[in-house]
Amino acid sequence: MPEEKSKETVKQLFIQFLESRNLRKTPERFAILEKIYTTTQHFDVETLYEAMIQNGYRVSKATVYNTIDLLLEANLVRKHQFGSNLAQYERVYNANHHHLICMKCGKVREVKDLDLMSNLNTRKFNTSYYTLYVYGICSRCSNKNKKDKIEKK
C-alpha cells in the first residue's frame, strides 16, 4: 500500500476511534500520529516528545503520553520491552515483522517472514498481528568482540 494512502487510512481509523469514545480530535493528536507514521524506527516517548518540539510543535509531555495511550488502545501503535531498555513503540498498521535484538548494544533490527504470515492466514486462523523477539549478538558486536580478543593476544 503506498505510504500516503496508508497514512490516510490510519488517520481515518484514529478519527473513528476518537469519535466512538466521544474524544476530541485535536491538532496535537494528529500531529503526533503523523510524526509516528513518518518514522520507520522504534521510538520511546521522550524521543518522540523531543522530535515534536524540534519540529516546532507546541505539545506537552502529558499530551504525548496520553496520545500514545490512545494509539495503543486503538491498535495503531504497539509497545515493546526489548531487554532492560526503556519501553519502545512502533507503528502497527501493515507492520508485521520479527525483531532481532542485540544483547550487547541493544540494537533492534526488523525482519519479515512472509511464509509465516501466509501460513497463519491459511490455517483457519485469522491473524490480527504477530511479533517474534530473537535475542543474540549482532554481527557488528560479534566482529568487535573477535577483534578485541585478537588484540589482547
Residue frames as qw, qx, qy, qz and C-alpha x, y, z in Angstrom:
[[0.000, 0.893, 0.451, 0.000, 0.00, 0.00, 0.00],
 [0.385, 0.573, -0.064, 0.721, 1.52, 3.38, -0.92],
 [0.359, -0.117, -0.528, 0.761, 2.73, 5.39, 2.08],
 [0.195, -0.086, 0.046, -0.976, 0.30, 8.34, 1.70],
 [0.645, -0.250, -0.488, -0.532, -2.73, 6.06, 1.34],
 [0.630, -0.211, -0.682, 0.306, -1.61, 4.14, 4.41],
 [0.166, -0.042, -0.390, 0.905, -1.26, 7.37, 6.43],
 [0.418, -0.156, -0.165, -0.880, -4.74, 8.49, 5.36],
 [0.701, -0.244, -0.635, -0.214, -6.20, 5.10, 6.32],
 [0.492, -0.172, -0.622, 0.584, -4.54, 5.31, 9.74],
 [0.068, -0.056, 0.172, -0.981, -5.85, 8.84, 10.22],
 [0.585, -0.218, -0.369, -0.688, -9.39, 7.70, 9.40],
 [0.685, -0.233, -0.681, 0.107, -9.09, 4.77, 11.82],
 [0.304, -0.102, -0.494, 0.808, -7.94, 7.17, 14.54],
 [0.306, -0.145, -0.072, -0.938, -10.84, 9.53, 13.79],
 [0.690, -0.262, -0.546, -0.397, -13.30, 6.63, 14.08],
 [0.585, -0.178, -0.657, 0.440, -11.67, 5.57, 17.35],
 [0.092, -0.013, -0.321, 0.942, -11.88, 9.07, 18.84],
 [0.464, -0.179, -0.241, -0.833, -15.48, 9.53, 17.70],
 [0.684, -0.242, -0.671, -0.156, -16.53, 6.16, 19.14],
 [0.540, -0.327, -0.561, 0.536, -15.30, 7.34, 22.55],
 [0.062, -0.942, -0.294, -0.151, -16.53, 10.93, 22.22],
 [0.596, -0.482, 0.060, 0.639, -12.95, 12.22, 22.45],
 [0.196, 0.894, -0.053, -0.398, -11.74, 15.46, 20.90],
 [0.807, 0.374, 0.214, 0.404, -9.96, 15.41, 17.55],
 [0.227, -0.905, 0.099, 0.347, -7.18, 17.84, 18.42],
 [0.547, 0.780, -0.302, 0.029, -4.44, 19.03, 16.05],
 [0.213, -0.669, 0.695, -0.153, -1.84, 17.85, 18.57],
 [0.781, -0.053, 0.605, -0.145, -3.11, 14.26, 18.50],
 [0.805, 0.569, 0.166, 0.003, -2.98, 14.21, 14.70],
 [0.233, 0.856, -0.454, 0.086, 0.48, 15.81, 14.64],
 [0.467, -0.476, 0.734, -0.132, 1.75, 13.06, 16.96],
 [0.841, 0.244, 0.475, -0.092, 0.11, 10.38, 14.81],
 [0.608, 0.786, -0.109, 0.009, 1.68, 11.92, 11.68],
 [0.041, -0.780, 0.617, -0.094, 5.12, 12.01, 13.29],
 [0.661, -0.235, 0.703, -0.114, 4.86, 8.36, 14.32],
 [0.801, 0.396, 0.448, -0.012, 3.73, 7.26, 10.87],
 [0.476, 0.847, -0.236, 0.012, 6.52, 9.15, 9.10],
 [0.142, -0.651, 0.740, -0.088, 9.18, 7.24, 11.01],
 [0.852, 0.116, -0.472, -0.193, 10.05, 3.62, 10.42],
 [0.357, 0.308, -0.734, 0.489, 12.11, 3.25, 13.58],
 [0.544, -0.562, -0.600, 0.168, 11.19, 2.22, 17.09],
 [0.064, 0.576, -0.163, 0.799, 10.96, 5.16, 19.46],
 [0.319, -0.395, -0.706, 0.493, 10.46, 5.96, 23.11],
 [0.042, -0.880, -0.474, -0.013, 8.10, 8.65, 24.37],
 [0.347, -0.748, 0.066, 0.563, 10.90, 11.05, 25.33],
 [0.359, -0.116, 0.572, 0.728, 12.44, 10.86, 21.85],
 [0.130, 0.617, 0.681, 0.372, 9.04, 11.43, 20.26],
 [0.194, -0.898, -0.308, 0.248, 8.40, 14.43, 22.51],
 [0.371, -0.575, 0.274, 0.676, 11.80, 15.93, 21.67],
 [0.310, 0.166, 0.674, 0.649, 11.21, 15.40, 17.93],
 [0.032, 0.796, 0.587, 0.142, 7.85, 17.15, 18.18],
 [0.266, -0.863, -0.074, 0.422, 9.43, 20.16, 19.93],
 [0.408, -0.342, 0.477, 0.699, 12.34, 20.29, 17.44],
 [0.213, 0.353, 0.705, 0.577, 9.85, 20.34, 14.57],
 [0.082, -0.169, -0.021, -0.982, 8.07, 23.35, 16.08],
 [0.506, -0.490, -0.618, -0.348, 5.03, 21.63, 17.56],
 [0.197, -0.408, 0.465, -0.761, 3.81, 23.02, 20.86],
 [0.797, -0.283, -0.465, -0.260, 2.82, 19.91, 22.77],
 [0.450, -0.644, 0.500, -0.364, 3.24, 18.96, 26.38],
 [0.100, 0.281, -0.953, 0.054, 4.79, 15.70, 27.53],
 [0.443, 0.170, 0.719, -0.508, 1.42, 14.81, 29.05],
 [0.665, 0.506, -0.026, -0.549, -0.23, 15.19, 25.64],
 [0.419, 0.476, -0.749, -0.192, 2.36, 12.91, 24.06],
 [0.089, -0.117, 0.944, -0.294, 1.95, 10.26, 26.79],
 [0.532, 0.315, 0.523, -0.587, -1.86, 10.47, 26.65],
 [0.630, 0.532, -0.269, -0.498, -1.89, 10.26, 22.86],
 [0.237, 0.360, -0.901, -0.046, 0.39, 7.21, 22.93],
 [0.307, 0.076, 0.843, -0.434, -2.07, 5.57, 25.33],
 [0.630, 0.469, 0.207, -0.583, -4.93, 6.30, 22.92],
 [0.520, 0.550, -0.556, -0.344, -2.96, 4.98, 19.95],
 [0.013, -0.217, 0.965, -0.149, -2.16, 1.80, 21.88],
 [0.459, 0.267, 0.676, -0.510, -5.85, 1.34, 22.67],
 [0.621, 0.592, -0.022, -0.513, -6.73, 2.00, 19.02],
 [0.854, -0.001, 0.462, 0.238, -4.18, -0.66, 17.94],
 [0.518, 0.846, -0.030, 0.125, -2.28, 1.87, 15.82],
 [0.119, 0.729, -0.602, 0.302, 0.87, 1.69, 17.96],
 [0.917, -0.206, -0.339, 0.040, 2.48, -1.28, 19.68],
 [0.316, -0.825, 0.419, -0.208, 4.60, -1.22, 22.84],
 [0.878, 0.173, -0.404, 0.189, 7.72, -3.37, 23.20],
 [0.506, -0.790, 0.344, -0.041, 10.10, -4.02, 26.05],
 [0.802, 0.453, -0.351, 0.170, 13.40, -5.06, 24.48],
 [0.634, 0.082, -0.523, 0.564, 15.59, -6.43, 27.27],
 [0.382, -0.569, -0.459, 0.566, 16.21, -3.90, 30.02],
 [0.178, 0.162, 0.220, 0.945, 15.86, -0.86, 27.74],
 [0.312, 0.246, 0.280, -0.874, 13.11, 1.75, 28.02],
 [0.563, 0.479, 0.654, -0.159, 9.74, 0.84, 26.57],
 [0.070, -0.221, 0.540, 0.809, 9.84, 1.26, 22.81],
 [0.556, 0.532, 0.450, -0.452, 6.93, 1.88, 20.49],
 [0.151, -0.129, 0.683, 0.703, 6.31, 1.43, 16.79],
 [0.569, 0.220, -0.115, -0.784, 3.57, 1.99, 14.30],
 [0.552, 0.005, 0.818, -0.161, 1.43, -1.07, 13.74],
 [0.694, 0.561, 0.193, -0.408, -0.64, -0.61, 10.58],
 [0.833, 0.531, -0.152, 0.015, 0.72, -3.01, 7.90],
 [0.090, 0.773, -0.579, 0.245, 3.80, -3.72, 10.02],
 [0.945, -0.279, 0.143, -0.087, 4.05, -7.43, 10.90],
 [0.546, 0.619, -0.512, 0.237, 7.66, -8.43, 11.41],
 [0.851, -0.337, -0.288, 0.281, 10.14, -10.05, 13.78],
 [0.116, -0.944, 0.263, -0.164, 12.65, -8.28, 16.00],
 [0.840, 0.105, -0.314, 0.430, 16.30, -9.28, 16.22],
 [0.333, -0.920, 0.079, -0.188, 17.67, -7.74, 19.44],
 [0.595, 0.413, -0.514, 0.460, 21.38, -7.50, 20.17],
 [0.703, -0.630, -0.314, 0.104, 22.02, -8.29, 23.82],
 [0.633, -0.152, -0.088, 0.754, 25.29, -6.35, 23.76],
 [0.151, 0.035, 0.103, 0.982, 24.48, -2.98, 22.11],
 [0.262, 0.461, 0.591, -0.607, 20.66, -3.11, 22.27],
 [0.242, 0.275, -0.455, -0.812, 20.18, -2.51, 18.55],
 [0.606, 0.316, 0.659, -0.314, 16.86, -3.79, 17.21],
 [0.106, 0.246, -0.666, -0.696, 16.59, -4.98, 13.62],
 [0.699, 0.272, 0.367, -0.551, 13.31, -5.84, 11.93],
 [0.023, 0.193, -0.873, -0.448, 12.88, -8.76, 9.56],
 [0.721, 0.139, 0.048, -0.677, 9.81, -10.09, 7.80],
 [0.220, -0.079, 0.967, 0.100, 8.79, -13.69, 7.30],
 [0.529, 0.157, -0.237, -0.800, 6.15, -13.69, 4.58],
 [0.484, -0.003, -0.859, -0.168, 5.90, -17.50, 4.69],
 [0.109, -0.196, -0.795, 0.564, 4.86, -17.42, 8.35],
 [0.324, 0.263, 0.200, -0.886, 2.17, -14.81, 7.74],
 [0.567, 0.153, -0.512, -0.627, 0.71, -16.66, 4.75],
 [0.406, -0.053, -0.909, 0.083, 0.72, -19.94, 6.72],
 [0.054, 0.201, 0.648, -0.733, -1.04, -18.33, 9.66],
 [0.441, 0.288, 0.036, -0.849, -3.78, -16.93, 7.46],
 [0.588, 0.166, -0.628, -0.483, -4.35, -20.16, 5.52],
 [0.322, -0.019, -0.919, 0.226, -4.76, -22.42, 8.57],
 [0.411, -0.650, -0.561, -0.306, -8.20, -21.19, 9.59],
 [0.499, -0.534, -0.326, 0.600, -6.59, -18.76, 11.98],
 [0.206, 0.875, 0.227, 0.374, -7.47, -15.12, 11.44],
 [0.624, -0.186, -0.213, 0.728, -4.31, -13.29, 12.50],
 [0.047, -0.978, -0.189, 0.070, -4.56, -9.72, 13.76],
 [0.242, 0.844, -0.450, 0.163, -0.84, -9.30, 14.21],
 [0.940, -0.229, -0.122, 0.222, 2.17, -11.17, 15.43],
 [0.072, 0.880, -0.434, 0.180, 5.60, -10.41, 16.79],
 [0.954, -0.098, -0.161, 0.233, 8.63, -12.52, 17.49],
 [0.173, -0.910, 0.372, -0.052, 11.67, -11.49, 19.56],
 [0.931, 0.142, -0.169, 0.291, 15.01, -13.13, 18.79],
 [0.337, -0.902, 0.266, 0.037, 17.85, -12.26, 21.17],
 [0.906, 0.101, 0.061, 0.407, 21.52, -12.69, 20.26],
 [0.366, -0.618, 0.201, 0.666, 24.63, -10.75, 19.31],
 [0.558, 0.805, 0.059, -0.194, 24.61, -8.63, 16.14],
 [0.852, 0.329, 0.019, 0.407, 27.39, -9.02, 13.59],
 [0.171, 0.827, -0.207, 0.494, 28.88, -5.64, 14.48],
 [0.559, -0.682, 0.370, -0.293, 29.26, -6.56, 18.16],
 [0.973, -0.057, 0.202, 0.094, 30.42, -10.07, 17.27],
 [0.694, 0.558, -0.075, 0.448, 33.11, -8.72, 14.93],
 [0.089, -0.826, 0.304, -0.466, 34.19, -6.16, 17.55],
 [0.803, -0.490, 0.301, -0.159, 34.42, -8.93, 20.15],
 [0.937, 0.185, 0.096, 0.279, 36.60, -11.04, 17.82],
 [0.414, 0.737, -0.163, 0.509, 38.82, -8.03, 17.11],
 [0.398, -0.777, 0.310, -0.376, 39.19, -7.28, 20.83],
 [0.932, -0.271, 0.239, 0.023, 40.22, -10.90, 21.51],
 [0.807, 0.425, -0.002, 0.411, 42.85, -10.78, 18.76],
 [0.141, 0.814, -0.220, 0.519, 44.27, -7.52, 20.09],
 [0.643, -0.669, 0.278, -0.247, 44.57, -8.95, 23.62],
 [0.978, -0.014, 0.085, 0.188, 46.75, -11.83, 22.38]]
